[in-house]
Amino acid sequence: MTPSPASRFGGFASGHFVITALCACLLFFNAPGILSLPDPLPAVFMMALYLPAGWVVSCLRRWTRPIRKEGVKAVLYPALVAWAWALGGWLLFIVGLSWPLAGSVGSLMLLSNYFLATPSFMLMLTGLQSDLTFTTLAFSLHWYGLMFLAGLLPPLLFFLGSLLPHPARKKDTT
């Protein structure tokens, strides 16, 4: 039996929050060591955890290999949620230049990603460490590109990890 999109979304969410908890604790207790690594490496290492997480959840839930339409939904639904959260927080932050309350809410939404999506938060920090100013077009393109990747990479890597062979899948094919 093929898992429903809701089952795949729930599986991603459970794996995602385990990864986030592990990365947040690791970053909290060893921030100087982790942040001393070259710029994108902490985010790359944290993002790489989605591959084994996808495999583990796929094994535990005995998922079968999805068809293309199910695979697109498995990646797209979590990415849309992440993009909506990031874009909403960013837009509220920008509106906050006129309305301070909206800016505060936007800032809190963006900063809460430390607890809700630590690997994506680390990826977004790499964009803030550049020498560009907030007003340049190059910063905007860089920032929105990182926002796109921060929303897309976790579900994509998780999905790719769920496609790796596992014992339950071998039993289904024989």
Salt bridges, closest charged atoms under 4 A:
none
